[in-house]
Structures are given as C-alpha cells and as structure tokens.
Amino acid sequence: MSNNPGFDCRKDFPILERKIHGKELIYLDNAASTQTPRQVVDTIGAMYFTHKANVHRGVHTLSMEATGLQEAARAKVADFIGSPTTEQIIFTRGTTEAINLVASSYGELLNEGDEVILTQMEHHANIVPWQLLSQRRGIVIKVVPITANGQLDMDAFKSLFSPRTKVVSVCHVSNVLGTINPIKEIIDMAHRHGAVAVIDGAQAIAHIKVDVKALDADFYLFSSHKMYGPCGVGVLYGRKELLEKMPPYQGGGEMISHVSFERTTYADLPYKFEAGTPDYVDIAALTTAIDYISGIGLDRIAQHEHDLLQYTTEKMLQIPGMRIFGTAPGKSAVISFLIGNEHHYDIGLLLDKLGIAVRTGHHCAQPLMQALGIEGTVRASMAVYNTREECDNFIAALNRVASMLG
C-alpha cells in the first residue's frame, strides 16, 4: 500500500460508492460503527454457504469445521491483544454485554458499602450496569471529574480511593471527547489500592495497539463492529484467576459440565461464560477483520487518522462560532462540536442533506453533557478509509451550514 491508506483501501468498502441526496457519501460516524470491508462480508457468506453447523459436540464434518473456525478466531483475538491464553477470551454480543457480564458476575463478589470508581466521560454502558449492581448489592459509586480540556482530573482520581474501593471502570478512549486516558497509570493505581481495573476498549481497539499483558489489565472489552467487523460480536478479556472465581453470567447449553435436577456443575473457561449457541458465523468473520487491520498496520492507521484530525480541526476552528469539545493532547480522531448555539440535530440534518454522515445527540454520555453544560453535540469521527478530500468537503459543508443557520 502507498502512504495514503485512506485512498488505497476505499475499494474494499462498496458502501462508500453510494450517493446520499445526490451527493457522494462522506461517512464520518466511525465512532458509532465502522463500515465493513468486502473481505469480512465474504467470510460471512462462506460461513453460511459452506460451514454452517452448530459448534461444539457435533461429530460431523460441518460442525467440526465451524468449531475449528470459532476457536481459530479466539486464538486470533488472543494474539491481537496479547492475551496469554485463549481461555481468557470470552465472546459476547458486544462491549455492552461484556460490561454487564463483569458487573453482574464479578459484582456478586462485592459487598454492601464496597466502592466502584467511574469517570465523568463514561458511556452509559459503563454507568448503568454499575448502578443496577448498586441497587442490588448496595455498592457505592464514585465519579472522577474532567478538566477543562477533557482530560481526567488525576489528582481528584487519586483522592477517591479508599479501603473499600474494589473496582475502577474506565474507558480507554472517550467516545465524545476523543481523550486517550492514561490506562496503564490507572490500572497500576487501582492495583496499588487492591482494586481491579475494567477497561472499556470499544473506542481504542481499531486505533491503538492494545497489549493486555503489558497493561496488566484485569478486564478489557471491545466490540467487533467498531473495528471493521460484523455486528453482534464482542470480546471480554479477563484475568484467569478472576474469571475462575466469578459465577456464571447466564445459564444454558455450552456453559455446563453436568446437569441434574439436584446439582449442576459448570464448564471450564471460557465456555463457562458462553451460554447458548454463539454467533459463530460473525465470530469467524471477526478473524478476517483483525487480519484486515493487521494487514494495513495499526501504526499506519493511527498516523493517518491523526493527520486527518489535525488537518480538519485547524480548518474547523476558522469557522465563526465553532465550539470543539475535547482538546486533550494526543486525542483520538473524534471531533465533537457545535456552531454557536445552534441545535446539534439541525446541524446534523443539514450535513446529511449534503451527503455527510455524522452523529448527533448526547452520544450515550448524558452525565458528560451535563458536565459540559450542553444537551448534545455533533460528532465527526475518522477511520482508515477517510481522505483529506472528504475533510475538505466536510469543511465546505460546515461553512455552508453555518451560513444557512446564520
């Protein structure tokens, strides 16, 4: 590939050839969900047309093939994130289910009055499960505030720890601000206080090299659909000794060793947490998505996105009334903004009429919006297939929208 991966790989994404309202599609909603390359879709087709049979326990050829492909995917994920073993890789329906699994299952080991530290920039998926746990078991939730430029207030963070702190759950990258949090420092801080660290990696996994062993993470979780893979698949990495102590999250087939009406025993890891028929088709396709990312190289992807971020931000700041939320140094390629006091929905709707797909609203981060003193923002987020030409067209559209809104 050349030095412009955004240009070279666009042929792999047929959706980018669409026209929206007569305009060429410019897709800048990648933080919500990346587009899927034809290679991944081809894998899904091949699974349905040549390998479809339920995994595990089947002795016939199709079942053994499907099982082999699922377990190969588990090994691929383990290698991609630096997991020491495949048994620490649990397949879920996404980041949300993975967080719910940890909050529900590890939460059973917590007692009334134990404390969980969250941050002001968390996605609802990393807030509500802990609130549900608080209602069930009486745990106490503490919240780390953010600074004016959208970073965590680390002094305040440190002050929240107490002998009752048991869990620190924080996003690796903010889905609104683009802030890349100092995860290694946070994990080490949690461990010094005897707490476990849960890291929401949904916004990091396709942009930053993740090594769970080097990070010393207790739990790390992410979604396939944000890393050029299929929807409906997620990954939970967990420290083996913690997973072994945790009770099952759901009951059913696959997660058992033996069942009787008197007593049930559970399967070994990772199957203890994988009740029912998994989405083995899309799990196999996740392998192709990882190969796709690795083929380009995360370092090259990160550099490309950073270049687009800097280029676009500089031009956006020249637009009268432009307000950008999240200006932390080294941030990810996410730009949340408003133009003056215009409503985010109006801006997003007008941009759509010009063929540009952005996200509007509170981005499942209402506590953060409250901290910023706003109801929502427009969010533009870049990926490997975006180009400078698209950024120029985006800026031209923003200027037009600003003029239309007065």
N, C-alpha and C positions, 0 to 999 in steps of 0.2 A: 504494500500500500504506500501511497505517497504521504507527504507531510500534512495532508488535509483529509483526515479520516471522515469528517462530516460529509465531504463530497463523494468520496470513493465508495462508501457503504450505502448510499441512498438507494441504489438499485435493488438492495435486499429488502426494501420496505415499500411494497406496492401502494400502500395507503397514501404515501407522500405524493403520489401522482394524481390524487383526487383534486377536484375543484370544489370549493365551497362558495356558494353565492357567486359563481362565475370567476372566482379568484383562486389562484394556486394555494393549496393548503400550506399554512405555516404552523406546525404543531409545536406549541410551547407549553404543554401541560404534562411534561415528563415526570414531575414530582408526584403527580397523581397516578400515572401509569405510562410506562414507555410503550412505544409501538413494538410489534413483533416481527422479526425478520422471517423471510420465507423459509429459511432453513429450519427454524423451530416449528413452523406450521407443517412442513414436510414430515418432520418426525412424528407429529401428532397423527397425520394421515397414515403413515406407515404403521404406527401402533394399532390404529383401528382396522386397517385393511390386512395386516399380516401377523400381528402378535396379540390380538385381543383375547384375553382369557384371565380369569381372576387369579391373583397372585397367591403364592404360598399354599402348601399342602397338596396342590394338584400334581399328579404324577405324569400327566400327559404333556406332550411336547410344547403346546402353546402356553400352558400355564408355567412351565419351567422357563420358557423364553421370556415371558413377561416378568416373572420373578427375577430373573437374571438382570434384566434391564433396569428394574427398580433398584436393585441392590447396587448395580453399577452406578446409578445416579447418586445413591447415598455415598459411595466411595468418592465420586467426583466432587460432591459438596464438601465432604470432609477435607479433601486435598485443597479445595479452593479457599477454605477459611482457616486451614491449619489445625483442624481437629486431630488430636492424637489417635482417635479410633472412630470407626463408623457407628459403633453402638451409642455414641453421644449425639448422633444426628437423628432428630425426630421430625418426621414430615407432618405438617399441619395444613390447614386451609389458607394460612396467611399469617402475617405478623400479629393481627388482632387475636386470632385463636391462640397463637403461641404465648402472648402475654396473659391471656385468660387462663391458659394451662398453668403457667407458673404461679399466677396469683391464687388460683383455686387450689392447686396441688401443694406447692411449697407453702402457701398460706395456711394449710392445715397444720403446719409445724409451728406456727406462731401463736402467741398467747395474748389475751386481753392486755392492752397497755403497751405492747410492742410497737415500734415505730417504723414507718416506711417514709423515706425521703424521695420526693418527686421534684420536678422543676417547673417553673412558670411557662416554659416553652414546650411542654409535652403535648403530643397528640391525644385526643380523647381516649384512644385505645390504650394509652399508658396512664390514664387517670381513673376512668370508670371502673375497671376491674378491681383496682385497689380500694375504691370507695365501696364496692359491693362486699369486698373482704372485710372492710371496716364495719359495715353493717352487721355482718355475720359474726365476727370474732372480736370486735371492739379494738382493733388496732388504731393507732394514731398516725395521721398523715401530716407530714411537714413539707413545706414548699420552698425551694430555692428561688429567690428573685433574680431578675436580669438587670444588666446595666443599660445605660442609655443607647449604646451601640449594638445591643442584642447579644451580649455575652453573659454567661453565668457569673453571678457575684460570688467568687470563690471564697472570699472571707466570710460572707454570710453562710455559704455552703458548709464550711468547716464548723461554724458555730451551732449548726443544727444537730450535730451528732451528740448522742448521749449513750449511757449504758444500755438503754432499751432499743437502740437503733439496730434493726435486723436486716433491712433491705434498702438498697439505693437503686432506684429505677429511673433511667435517664436515656434520652435519645442521643445517638451518636452525632446526627446532623439534624438541625431543626428543619421541619418541612415548610415553615413560613419564613424564617429569617436567613436560612442557609448557613447559620453558625455551625462550625465544626467544633464540637466540645472536646476538651482535653480528657478523653476517655481513660487513658492509662492512668493519669493522675487521679481521676475519680475512683477508678477501681482500686488502686493502691490505698487511697484514703478510706474507702469502705472496709477493706480488709484490715487495716490498722485498728479499726473500731469493731472488728468482729462481725461485720455485716457482709451480706452477699450483694453482688452487683448484677443488675439486669439491664442489658443494653439493647435498646430498640435500634436496630441497624437498617431499618427499611429505606432510609434516605441516603445511606452510606454505601451499601453493598455494590452498587454499579458504578461508583465514583471513586472509592478509596480502597486500597488494598487492606483487607481485614485478616489479621492473624490472631485467632482467639487464644492460642497458646502464649504468644508473646504478650498479648494484652492481659493475660491471666484472668480472663472473663469467667464468671460463674454461669451466666446465661447470655446468649447472643441470638437475636432472632431477626428474620427478614422475610420478604415476600418475593416470589418469582416474577410477578407482573411489573415490578419496578426495575427489573434487570433484564428486560427484553425477552422474558419467558412467558409462559402461559398463565392465565388467571387461575385462582383457586388452589394454589400450592404455596406453602410457606415452609420455613425451616426454623426449628428450635435446636440450638446447640446448648448442651448443659454439661456442667461438670459431673463426672460419673458418680462420685460419691453422694452428690446431692440428689441426682435422679434416682439413685437406688433407694434413698430414704423417703422419697416422695410417694404418696399414694397415687393410684391411677386417677386419671382425669375423667375418663369415660369408660363404661363397661360394655362388653360385647364380644364379637368374634375377634380373633387375632391377638387380643391382649391377654389371653388366658393361657395357663398351663394345664389346669384341670378344673372342671366344673362339676359340682354335685349340689343338691339342694341343701346339704349340710355345710359345705365349705367350698370356696373357690381359691385357687392359687393362680398367681399371675406369671405371665411370660417374662423372660429376661429382656433387658434393654436391647434395642429401642422399642420393641413391639409392645411392651407394657403400656406405652402411651399412644398406640396407634390402633384404636378400636375400629372395627368395621373394615369394609373394602376401601382401600386408599385410592386416590386418583392416580393410579399407576401410569396412565397414559400421559398426563401432563407432568408427572414426576420424571418420566423418561425424557420428555421434551425439555425439561429444565437442564438436563445434561448438555443438550445442544446449545442452549442459551449461554451456559458457562463457557463452553468451547468458543462460542462466538465472541464473547467478551475477552477471553484469553487470547484469541487469535489476533485481535486488534491491540490488546495490551492496556491494562488499567492505567498505567502511567501516561500513555498517549491520549487515552480518553480524558483523563483528568486535565492534562495540559490544554487539550482542545477546548474543553468546556470552560476552563479558566480564562482562556483568551477571549472566548465569546462573552463571558461575564464582564470582563474589564471593558471590552470594546463597547458593549451595549450600555453598560452603566454610565460610562463617560458621556455618551450621546443622550441618554435619558435625562441626565442632570442639566442639560442645556434647554430642556422643555420648561417653560414657565409654569410654576405651581407644582412641579414634580416633587413628590414626597416618597422616599425609599425607606422601608422599614427593615433594619438589619444591615449593619455596615461593619461587622466584625472583620478584622483582617484574615485573609486566607479562607474566606467563606466559600461554600459550595455554590454552584451555578443556579441559584434561585434568587429571583428579584420580586419582592412583594412591594407594591406601590399604590399610591393614589395620586390623582391630579387635582390639586386644590382640595375642595370639599365635595367634589363630585362623587356620586354613589358608585361603588365598585361594580355593581350589576350593570349600570348604564355603560360604563367603560368597556366591560367585557362583551356586552351585547353588540356594541358598535364595532369592536375589533372583530367579532365573529362575522359581521356583515362584510368585512374586508378580508375574510379568509383566514383569520388568525385565531387559533385555539389557545386560550389562556384559562386559568381557573379563577373564579371569583367567590367571595364569601369569607367565612371565618376559618376555613381550611381545617375543620375539626380541631380547633385550638382556641375555643372561646375564652378560657382564662387568660391566654396570651393577648387576645384582642382587648380584653378589659384592662390589662396592664398597660397596653399601648394607648388606651383611651379612644379606640375606634370600634366600629362594628365589623369591619372586614376589609380586605384588600383585593387588588388584582394581583395574581401571581403568574409570572413568566418563568419557566424553568427549562434549561437546555439539556440536550443529550448529544450523543455522538454524531447523529445524522444532521443536526442543525448546522447552518452555514452563516458566514458573515453577510452574504447577500440577503438571507432571511432576516438577519438582525437589522440591516438597513431598511428593509421593507417594513419591519415591525416599528422602527423609529418613525418612518414616514407616516405610518398609520396612526401612531400615537399623536404626532403633531396634528394630523387631520382631526382626530377625535377631540383633542384639546381645543382646536378651533371651533368645532361643531358645538362643544359644550360651553364655549365662551369663557 
